[in-house]
Amino acid sequence: MRKKSDKISISTLAKEAGVSVATISRVLNQRTGVSEELRCRISALLRKHQFKANYPAPRSPKIAIVNYSGDMMSVYINKIVNAINNSIPNNDVEISVLMAQDNEGNDIKERLRDQQYSGAIILLAPENKEPYLELSKSGFPVIFIDDSVSFEGVGFVECDSYTGSRDAAKYLIELGHKNIGYLHYHNPKLSHIQRINGYRNALKDAGIEINPDYIVSLESKANGHIPDKRAYDAILKLLKRNPEITAVMTSDDTIAHGAICAIVKSGRRIPDDISIIGFGNNPGVEFYNPPLTTIDHPSDEEGKIAINSIIKYLTSHGETRLPQEIVDTHLVIRSTTAKVRNK
């Protein structure tokens, strides 16, 4: 007859798994030296017996915020990191930011194991997510922000970028705009692809032909510099080529700020000559000159959901499922948009 779960020890677990006591201990303490396949099997055994070590935890859990942006100064990253830090109850969880690169591959998995992290929140994730899928199979909680992942056991929290962008384009169309430009980053992440798709489909639904020349791709992000010089230069070129444009949408507020600065510098008036809509509702955009109409991207809420979900997962020993959740966006109307003027 099997012993009751409260009589299970590390020794009996090791015997049942056919491994050493040291191997069980490594898995319990998130240490290296165990393959992901074996770690997955032992983690399943721990959950089966609802096993809890009868010695105090050596430290508070460590959660990694893995940042693939290459930029710690961006408003987007700061907004999420601050929300996560402010959501930790009683400071009983340790948070660290790990800078990562798209081509890092399995190295990030080894870094998380080597530094004994208990979970990870991924920002601006790379296309290759396999290392995180392998981690999740062994019970290591992983949550992606603004990137949906259709994989059992992996969590994600993203905003409804498509609906937000579509509603913004529909609003411009209702104001009488038909010649609407769009500025976005080159090689956009999934959420930014959804934004441009929302713009495209709103125009199609209104029977407005999409002019490819109205859509401008900026080579790369500008490392948190505001205004974005690339957007500044791009909007001037766009309007010089297409003077009939009466409104411009942008894939984030940084681009919008650069565009506003360039338009004002050129002698055009906002919103009388050109309407502008950003995306993000970043802190301070209400103080732009003029205050920016934008789509509210609740990235701080996404950060809170992510960290609270990982904490619940850890305290329940994996019994609480990680979220796969989409957070609503909404249009915030300020002073950079107006009805189109007859030219």
Phi, psi and omega in degrees: 000136181291140176292153176297153185299333181282352177262356180291134178239172176300323181295316180290326176296317180298320179294316180295323181278345182073034180229178179278161175299323180299323180294317177300317180297319179299319180293316179300325186257015177056039180264162179282178177096009179229131179294156181295324179297314179291321179300320179297316181294319180290322178298321177296322178293319178298319179291322180301317181267001184049046187281134173232131179298140183269022174238152183295147177299137184291341183196170174289153178300144176254127177246131179264133166261106185268114188252115180262008185281340186073014188215118176265356186260353184293148180299320181301310181296314181300321181299317181289313182299317179296320179296320179295312180300321182284350183261356183283119181286130173057020178053033183264015174228136179266129181246134174226148175258124176253124175277129182230167180236151184302328184267015185287331177059225184291347180301325181293326177296317179293322178298317180295321178289313182302321184267012172057046174282152181256350181185169183214140173247125189253125179250132179053058189298150176285169178294322180277105182254006185304318179302324180285328177293321178295319178298317184295328180298333181267011178091006178277117185287129180231130176231127175266140175253130180060037176200107182283141181228117181272075181215128182301130176093345178263137181261157171209151173226119179225159177269158180279074184298320183299309182296319179300313181291320179298317180295324178295317178295319178298322179297316177297319179297320177297332177281358177100002181280135176237328180264089189244119177275167179214126178248130179212172181276147175293146183050059185290153172287171185305315183297327178284329174295320178297326179294314181291329176294323176297319177298311182299313186289329176296319178294316179300314181299331179272002180076022180262125180290134180277123178264112182303333182288345178279347185257119186244129178259123177272137191303317180197168177292155188258038172048041173079001181284134179235129358284159180286114183299325178297319178292321179304310181290320186293321182292324178295319178293320180299314182286333177290320179286327187228073184295348180283348180298132180244352180208152179223133171254150179229154184279350168202171187290333178297316176298317180300321181295316177299321179294318179300314181300318181291317182296315179297318180298327182282354179095357176281158182251140176247123008261008186300317181263321182222131171265146182229136172231130176263194176211122178140316188056049181294153176305130178099348183292340177288350179254004172301164178242099000278166178304139192274128165286132186205170174262127181287119177253104186282060183295331177294321176296322178298318178298318179297316179299317183297308184292320180295325179291320179293319178299316178297321179298315182292317181290336178267005181055043175087003181282331179274127181288145175284148185285151166231089197230141175246125183262139182292149170246164174206154182281132176249109185271124176232225193255005182265007179231144179201169176299146180294142177263144176292130181256000000 
